[in-house]
Amino acid sequence: MVMLRAAGKAWMFIGHAMSRITTPLVLGALYFGVLTPIALVARLCGHDPLCLRRPQQATYWADSTPMARAAFRQQF
């Protein structure tokens, strides 16, 4: 029993050490390999999802249309 406990602790130590190395590598590869090219293509196409470019207007007010009362009753 004692020998299995030591082997289990060693196995968990190895697993935690591997996860500390592989997790940042995988997430970094996904970020720089997938998200960065998508963002660059979107920027080259002129996509501005946060509306950071200043409009040529006198005010930043955005007009909205009022919603019907029935829309508030069936939210989902």
Secondary structure, 3 states (H helix, E strand, C coil): CHHHHHHHHHHHHHHHHHHHHHHHHHHHHHHHHHHHHHHHHHHHCCCCCCCCCCCCCCCCCCCCCCCCHHHHHCCC
